[in-house]
């Protein structure tokens, strides 16, 4: 049975942090789309509420991922360069995922009526 906590913790943390950035971007897209009158949905209140909660949840997950990777690296005998690269990857993964997903979701997004 593989030890997912030790061997794959870095991958899991960064995967979850990346996913949280994508969820944040999608929530922002849905909220913006409803605000310009792009569509009706039975879940309008959900998207409005989610737009206020999801960013905080995503930032919390990202912070937890950074703390977990830092703690995991302290227990292992890794060179300083490896630790810095791992922390740099964890630091960059969520913002990159957020901005790429936000850009992707907003391709062809119509302009808000003024």
DRENLO-86863 format. One record per residue: residue number from 0; x, y, z of N, C-alpha, C, CB in turn; residue in three letters. Coordinates in steps of 0.05 Angstrom, whole numbers, plus 5000, padded with zeros to 4 digits. Atoms other than C-alpha are relative to their C-alpha. Glycine has a CB too. Example, Ala and Ser with C-alpha at 12.3 -4.5 7.8 and 13.67 -1.06 7.14 Angstrom:
+-----+------+------+------+------+------+------+------+------+------+------+------+------+-----+
|   i |  nxx |  nyy |  nzz | caxx | cayy | cazz |  cxx |  cyy |  czz | cbxx | cbyy | cbzz |  aa |
+-----+------+------+------+------+------+------+------+------+------+------+------+------+-----+
|   0 | 5018 | 4976 | 5000 | 5246 | 4910 | 5156 | 5018 | 5024 | 5000 | 4980 | 5001 | 5025 | ALA |
|   1 | 4984 | 4976 | 4999 | 5273 | 4979 | 5143 | 4985 | 5022 | 5014 | 5009 | 5009 | 4971 | SER |
+-----+------+------+------+------+------+------+------+------+------+------+------+------+-----+
//
This chain:
+-----+------+------+------+------+------+------+------+------+------+------+------+------+-----+
|   i |  nxx |  nyy |  nzz | caxx | cayy | cazz |  cxx |  cyy |  czz | cbxx | cbyy | cbzz |  aa |
+-----+------+------+------+------+------+------+------+------+------+------+------+------+-----+
|   0 | 5017 | 4976 | 5000 | 5000 | 5000 | 5000 | 5018 | 5025 | 5000 | 4981 | 5000 | 5024 | UNK |
|   1 | 4982 | 4976 | 5001 | 5032 | 5066 | 4979 | 4993 | 5020 | 5022 | 4997 | 5013 | 4973 | UNK |
|   2 | 5003 | 4980 | 4980 | 5043 | 5120 | 5030 | 4995 | 5027 | 4986 | 5025 | 5002 | 5019 | UNK |
|   3 | 5007 | 4976 | 5014 | 5005 | 5178 | 4999 | 5007 | 5026 | 5016 | 4970 | 5000 | 4994 | UNK |
|   4 | 4994 | 4977 | 4984 | 5019 | 5225 | 5057 | 5028 | 5010 | 4995 | 4996 | 4994 | 5029 | UNK |
|   5 | 4973 | 4992 | 5003 | 5094 | 5226 | 5049 | 5009 | 5003 | 4971 | 5018 | 4980 | 5013 | UNK |
|   6 | 4989 | 5000 | 5027 | 5109 | 5209 | 4978 | 4986 | 5018 | 4981 | 5001 | 4972 | 4989 | UNK |
|   7 | 5016 | 4985 | 5019 | 5053 | 5245 | 4943 | 4986 | 5024 | 5012 | 4979 | 4982 | 4988 | UNK |
|   8 | 5012 | 4977 | 4988 | 5034 | 5300 | 4991 | 5003 | 5026 | 4985 | 5011 | 5004 | 5028 | UNK |
|   9 | 4994 | 4976 | 5016 | 5067 | 5353 | 4948 | 4981 | 5001 | 4976 | 5029 | 5000 | 4991 | UNK |
|  10 | 5018 | 5001 | 5024 | 5027 | 5331 | 4886 | 4971 | 5005 | 5008 | 5003 | 4973 | 4986 | UNK |
|  11 | 5028 | 4997 | 4992 | 4961 | 5326 | 4924 | 4995 | 5029 | 5009 | 4994 | 4981 | 5023 | UNK |
|  12 | 5004 | 4972 | 4991 | 4970 | 5394 | 4957 | 4999 | 5019 | 4977 | 5023 | 5008 | 5019 | UNK |
|  13 | 5000 | 4982 | 5023 | 4987 | 5428 | 4892 | 4976 | 4995 | 4981 | 5026 | 4997 | 4984 | UNK |
|  14 | 5024 | 5006 | 5016 | 4931 | 5392 | 4855 | 4975 | 5013 | 5012 | 4996 | 4970 | 4998 | UNK |
|  15 | 5023 | 4988 | 4986 | 4880 | 5414 | 4907 | 5001 | 5031 | 4999 | 4999 | 4990 | 5029 | UNK |
|  16 | 4997 | 4971 | 5002 | 4907 | 5485 | 4908 | 4993 | 5010 | 4972 | 5029 | 5009 | 5008 | UNK |
|  17 | 5006 | 4992 | 5028 | 4903 | 5488 | 4832 | 4970 | 4998 | 4995 | 5016 | 4982 | 4980 | UNK |
|  18 | 5029 | 5003 | 5003 | 4832 | 5461 | 4833 | 4985 | 5022 | 5013 | 4992 | 4973 | 5011 | UNK |
|  19 | 5014 | 4978 | 4986 | 4812 | 5514 | 4884 | 5002 | 5026 | 4984 | 5012 | 5004 | 5028 | UNK |
|  20 | 4998 | 4976 | 5017 | 4838 | 5568 | 4837 | 4981 | 4999 | 4977 | 5029 | 5003 | 4990 | UNK |
|  21 | 5018 | 5004 | 5022 | 4798 | 5539 | 4780 | 4971 | 5004 | 5009 | 5003 | 4972 | 4987 | UNK |
|  22 | 5027 | 4997 | 4989 | 4735 | 5536 | 4823 | 4994 | 5030 | 5005 | 4996 | 4984 | 5026 | UNK |
|  23 | 5003 | 4971 | 4995 | 4746 | 5609 | 4843 | 4995 | 5014 | 4973 | 5026 | 5011 | 5013 | UNK |
|  24 | 5003 | 4987 | 5027 | 4753 | 5629 | 4769 | 4972 | 4994 | 4989 | 5021 | 4991 | 4981 | UNK |
|  25 | 5027 | 5007 | 5011 | 4689 | 5591 | 4750 | 4978 | 5015 | 5015 | 4996 | 4970 | 5002 | UNK |
|  26 | 5020 | 4986 | 4984 | 4650 | 5622 | 4808 | 4999 | 5030 | 4991 | 5007 | 4998 | 5030 | UNK |
|  27 | 4999 | 4972 | 5009 | 4673 | 5692 | 4786 | 4987 | 5003 | 4973 | 5029 | 5010 | 4999 | UNK |
|  28 | 5012 | 4999 | 5026 | 4653 | 5676 | 4715 | 4970 | 4998 | 5002 | 5011 | 4977 | 4982 | UNK |
|  29 | 5029 | 5003 | 4997 | 4583 | 5653 | 4735 | 4987 | 5025 | 5012 | 4993 | 4975 | 5017 | UNK |
|  30 | 5010 | 4976 | 4987 | 4573 | 5713 | 4780 | 5000 | 5023 | 4980 | 5017 | 5007 | 5024 | UNK |
|  31 | 4998 | 4978 | 5020 | 4596 | 5762 | 4725 | 4979 | 4995 | 4978 | 5028 | 5001 | 4988 | UNK |
|  32 | 5019 | 5006 | 5021 | 4553 | 5726 | 4673 | 4972 | 5007 | 5008 | 5002 | 4971 | 4992 | UNK |
|  33 | 5027 | 4994 | 4991 | 4491 | 5733 | 4715 | 4996 | 5030 | 5004 | 4994 | 4986 | 5027 | UNK |
|  34 | 5002 | 4971 | 4996 | 4506 | 5806 | 4730 | 4995 | 5016 | 4975 | 5024 | 5010 | 5014 | UNK |
|  35 | 5004 | 4986 | 5025 | 4507 | 5826 | 4657 | 4975 | 4990 | 4985 | 5024 | 4998 | 4982 | UNK |
|  36 | 5024 | 5010 | 5012 | 4443 | 5788 | 4643 | 5004 | 4979 | 4979 | 4985 | 5023 | 4988 | UNK |
|  37 | 4993 | 5020 | 5020 | 4476 | 5733 | 4604 | 4984 | 4974 | 5002 | 5028 | 4993 | 5002 | UNK |
|  38 | 5015 | 5024 | 4998 | 4432 | 5678 | 4630 | 4984 | 4999 | 5026 | 5019 | 4976 | 4999 | UNK |
|  39 | 5017 | 5004 | 4976 | 4380 | 5657 | 4680 | 5005 | 4972 | 5010 | 4970 | 5004 | 4994 | UNK |
|  40 | 4996 | 5026 | 4988 | 4389 | 5600 | 4728 | 4984 | 4999 | 5026 | 5030 | 4995 | 5006 | UNK |
|  41 | 5015 | 5004 | 4975 | 4350 | 5571 | 4786 | 5018 | 5003 | 5024 | 4986 | 4973 | 5000 | UNK |
|  42 | 4981 | 4999 | 4979 | 4414 | 5576 | 4826 | 5014 | 5028 | 5002 | 5021 | 4979 | 4996 | UNK |
|  43 | 4988 | 4973 | 5000 | 4425 | 5652 | 4821 | 5010 | 5007 | 5028 | 4980 | 5020 | 4990 | UNK |
|  44 | 4992 | 4993 | 4973 | 4427 | 5661 | 4896 | 5025 | 4984 | 5009 | 4977 | 4995 | 5020 | UNK |
|  45 | 4977 | 5017 | 4994 | 4477 | 5604 | 4901 | 5026 | 5013 | 4989 | 4997 | 4972 | 4989 | UNK |
|  46 | 4976 | 4988 | 5012 | 4526 | 5638 | 4853 | 5007 | 5026 | 5013 | 4996 | 5004 | 4970 | UNK |
|  47 | 4995 | 4975 | 4986 | 4518 | 5704 | 4889 | 5014 | 4995 | 5027 | 4974 | 5017 | 5004 | UNK |
|  48 | 4988 | 5007 | 4974 | 4533 | 5672 | 4956 | 5027 | 4988 | 4996 | 4981 | 4980 | 5015 | UNK |
|  49 | 4974 | 5013 | 5004 | 4589 | 5630 | 4928 | 5022 | 5020 | 4992 | 4997 | 4979 | 4977 | UNK |
|  50 | 4980 | 4980 | 5008 | 4623 | 5691 | 4898 | 5012 | 5014 | 5024 | 4988 | 5020 | 4982 | UNK |
|  51 | 4989 | 4988 | 4976 | 4632 | 5717 | 4969 | 5015 | 4981 | 5018 | 4978 | 5012 | 5016 | UNK |
|  52 | 4988 | 5021 | 4982 | 4655 | 5651 | 5001 | 5023 | 4986 | 4986 | 4979 | 4980 | 5008 | UNK |
|  53 | 4980 | 5016 | 5014 | 4696 | 5614 | 4948 | 5027 | 5013 | 5000 | 4991 | 4995 | 4972 | UNK |
|  54 | 4973 | 4989 | 4999 | 4754 | 5664 | 4945 | 5014 | 4995 | 5027 | 4999 | 5030 | 4994 | UNK |
|  55 | 4988 | 5005 | 4974 | 4766 | 5657 | 5020 | 5006 | 4971 | 5004 | 4981 | 5009 | 5022 | UNK |
|  56 | 4994 | 5028 | 4998 | 4761 | 5582 | 5016 | 5024 | 4993 | 4983 | 4976 | 4983 | 4991 | UNK |
|  57 | 4977 | 5006 | 5017 | 4810 | 5580 | 4958 | 5026 | 5010 | 5012 | 4996 | 5013 | 4972 | UNK |
|  58 | 4976 | 4990 | 4987 | 4860 | 5624 | 4995 | 5007 | 4984 | 5024 | 4995 | 5029 | 5008 | UNK |
|  59 | 4995 | 5017 | 4977 | 4853 | 5581 | 5057 | 5013 | 4974 | 4991 | 4975 | 4995 | 5016 | UNK |
|  60 | 4988 | 5025 | 5010 | 4867 | 5518 | 5017 | 5028 | 5004 | 4990 | 4982 | 4988 | 4977 | UNK |
|  61 | 4973 | 4993 | 5010 | 4927 | 5551 | 4984 | 5019 | 5004 | 5023 | 4999 | 5025 | 4983 | UNK |
|  62 | 4983 | 4996 | 4976 | 4955 | 5573 | 5051 | 5006 | 4974 | 5014 | 4987 | 5020 | 5019 | UNK |
|  63 | 4996 | 5026 | 4987 | 4944 | 5504 | 5080 | 5020 | 4982 | 4983 | 4973 | 4985 | 5003 | UNK |
|  64 | 4982 | 5015 | 5017 | 4980 | 5473 | 5020 | 5029 | 5010 | 5004 | 4993 | 5003 | 4970 | UNK |
|  65 | 4973 | 4990 | 4995 | 5040 | 5519 | 5031 | 5011 | 4991 | 5027 | 5000 | 5031 | 4998 | UNK |
|  66 | 4991 | 5008 | 4973 | 5043 | 5503 | 5105 | 5006 | 4970 | 5000 | 4978 | 5006 | 5021 | UNK |
|  67 | 4995 | 5029 | 5001 | 5037 | 5428 | 5091 | 5026 | 4993 | 4986 | 4977 | 4985 | 4986 | UNK |
|  68 | 4975 | 5005 | 5015 | 5093 | 5429 | 5039 | 5024 | 5009 | 5017 | 5000 | 5015 | 4973 | UNK |
|  69 | 4978 | 4991 | 4983 | 5137 | 5470 | 5086 | 5006 | 4980 | 5023 | 4995 | 5028 | 5011 | UNK |
|  70 | 4996 | 5019 | 4978 | 5125 | 5422 | 5144 | 5010 | 4973 | 4990 | 4974 | 4995 | 5014 | UNK |
|  71 | 4991 | 5025 | 5012 | 5135 | 5362 | 5099 | 5030 | 5001 | 4993 | 4984 | 4992 | 4975 | UNK |
|  72 | 4972 | 4997 | 5008 | 5201 | 5389 | 5074 | 5019 | 5002 | 5024 | 5003 | 5025 | 4983 | UNK |
|  73 | 4984 | 4998 | 4976 | 5226 | 5403 | 5145 | 5007 | 4972 | 5010 | 4986 | 5016 | 5022 | UNK |
|  74 | 4996 | 5027 | 4990 | 5220 | 5329 | 5161 | 5018 | 4983 | 4982 | 4974 | 4985 | 5003 | UNK |
|  75 | 4983 | 5015 | 5020 | 5259 | 5307 | 5099 | 5027 | 5014 | 4997 | 4985 | 4998 | 4973 | UNK |
|  76 | 4973 | 4989 | 5005 | 5332 | 5317 | 5085 | 5002 | 5008 | 4971 | 5023 | 4979 | 5008 | UNK |
|  77 | 4998 | 4990 | 5028 | 5326 | 5359 | 5022 | 5019 | 5024 | 4999 | 4972 | 5009 | 4991 | UNK |
|  78 | 4983 | 4976 | 5004 | 5376 | 5409 | 4995 | 4982 | 5025 | 5000 | 5016 | 4998 | 4974 | UNK |
|  79 | 5015 | 4975 | 4998 | 5356 | 5482 | 5004 | 4988 | 5008 | 4973 | 5019 | 5022 | 5010 | UNK |
|  80 | 5010 | 4993 | 5027 | 5348 | 5491 | 4929 | 4974 | 4984 | 4994 | 5021 | 4994 | 4978 | UNK |
|  81 | 5024 | 5016 | 5004 | 5297 | 5434 | 4926 | 4977 | 5010 | 5017 | 5006 | 4970 | 5007 | UNK |
|  82 | 5021 | 4989 | 4983 | 5259 | 5463 | 4984 | 4989 | 5026 | 4989 | 5010 | 5005 | 5029 | UNK |
|  83 | 5008 | 4975 | 5012 | 5257 | 5531 | 4951 | 4984 | 4996 | 4975 | 5024 | 5018 | 4994 | UNK |
|  84 | 5015 | 5006 | 5024 | 5234 | 5502 | 4885 | 4972 | 4988 | 5006 | 5015 | 4980 | 4982 | UNK |
|  85 | 5026 | 5011 | 4993 | 5179 | 5462 | 4918 | 4982 | 5021 | 5012 | 5004 | 4977 | 5021 | UNK |
|  86 | 5016 | 4978 | 4988 | 5155 | 5522 | 4958 | 4992 | 5020 | 4978 | 5015 | 5014 | 5023 | UNK |
|  87 | 5006 | 4982 | 5023 | 5159 | 5565 | 4895 | 4978 | 4989 | 4983 | 5025 | 5005 | 4983 | UNK |
|  88 | 5022 | 5012 | 5016 | 5116 | 5516 | 4857 | 4974 | 5001 | 5014 | 5007 | 4970 | 4994 | UNK |
|  89 | 5025 | 4998 | 4984 | 5065 | 5514 | 4913 | 4990 | 5029 | 5001 | 5004 | 4989 | 5028 | UNK |
|  90 | 5007 | 4971 | 4999 | 5066 | 5590 | 4917 | 4988 | 5009 | 4974 | 5024 | 5017 | 5007 | UNK |
|  91 | 5009 | 4990 | 5026 | 5054 | 5598 | 4842 | 4976 | 4985 | 4989 | 5023 | 4997 | 4981 | UNK |
|  92 | 5020 | 5017 | 5014 | 5005 | 5542 | 4826 | 4972 | 5011 | 5001 | 5000 | 4972 | 5012 | UNK |
|  93 | 5028 | 4990 | 4998 | 4940 | 5573 | 4852 | 4996 | 5025 | 4984 | 4993 | 5004 | 5029 | UNK |
|  94 | 5005 | 4976 | 5016 | 4948 | 5643 | 4822 | 5002 | 4994 | 4970 | 5021 | 5021 | 5007 | UNK |
|  95 | 4998 | 5006 | 5029 | 4970 | 5614 | 4755 | 4974 | 4986 | 4991 | 5024 | 4982 | 4994 | UNK |
|  96 | 5025 | 5014 | 5007 | 4910 | 5566 | 4755 | 4976 | 5019 | 4999 | 4994 | 4978 | 5020 | UNK |
|  97 | 5022 | 4980 | 4999 | 4863 | 5623 | 4775 | 5000 | 5017 | 4975 | 5003 | 5017 | 5025 | UNK |
|  98 | 5000 | 4981 | 5022 | 4886 | 5671 | 4721 | 4997 | 4986 | 4973 | 5026 | 5015 | 5000 | UNK |
|  99 | 5003 | 5014 | 5025 | 4891 | 5619 | 4665 | 4970 | 4991 | 4997 | 5018 | 4975 | 4999 | UNK |
| 100 | 5029 | 5008 | 5001 | 4821 | 5591 | 4682 | 4982 | 5024 | 4996 | 4992 | 4985 | 5025 | UNK |
| 101 | 5016 | 4976 | 5003 | 4793 | 5661 | 4688 | 5001 | 5010 | 4971 | 5009 | 5022 | 5020 | UNK |
| 102 | 4997 | 4992 | 5028 | 4821 | 5680 | 4620 | 4984 | 4981 | 4982 | 5030 | 5000 | 4992 | UNK |
| 103 | 5014 | 5020 | 5017 | 4794 | 5615 | 4590 | 4970 | 5003 | 5002 | 5009 | 4971 | 5008 | UNK |
| 104 | 5029 | 4998 | 4997 | 4724 | 5623 | 4619 | 4989 | 5025 | 4987 | 4993 | 4999 | 5029 | UNK |
| 105 | 5009 | 4974 | 5011 | 4720 | 5695 | 4595 | 5006 | 5004 | 4971 | 5012 | 5022 | 5016 | UNK |
| 106 | 4997 | 4998 | 5030 | 4738 | 5681 | 4522 | 4972 | 5003 | 4989 | 5016 | 4976 | 4988 | UNK |
| 107 | 5026 | 4996 | 5012 | 4680 | 5709 | 4483 | 4980 | 5012 | 5018 | 4990 | 4975 | 4989 | UNK |
| 108 | 5019 | 4989 | 4980 | 4649 | 5740 | 4545 | 4991 | 5027 | 4989 | 5015 | 5004 | 5028 | UNK |
| 109 | 5010 | 4975 | 5011 | 4604 | 5796 | 4523 | 5003 | 5023 | 5019 | 4970 | 4997 | 4992 | UNK |
| 110 | 4995 | 4977 | 4984 | 4615 | 5866 | 4547 | 4975 | 5009 | 5015 | 5010 | 5024 | 4982 | UNK |
| 111 | 5022 | 4992 | 4984 | 4573 | 5892 | 4603 | 4986 | 5025 | 4988 | 5009 | 5007 | 5029 | UNK |
| 112 | 5013 | 4977 | 5010 | 4519 | 5940 | 4580 | 5004 | 5024 | 5018 | 4970 | 4994 | 4996 | UNK |
| 113 | 4994 | 4976 | 4983 | 4536 | 6010 | 4603 | 4975 | 5017 | 5006 | 5020 | 5018 | 4987 | UNK |
+-----+------+------+------+------+------+------+------+------+------+------+------+------+-----+
//
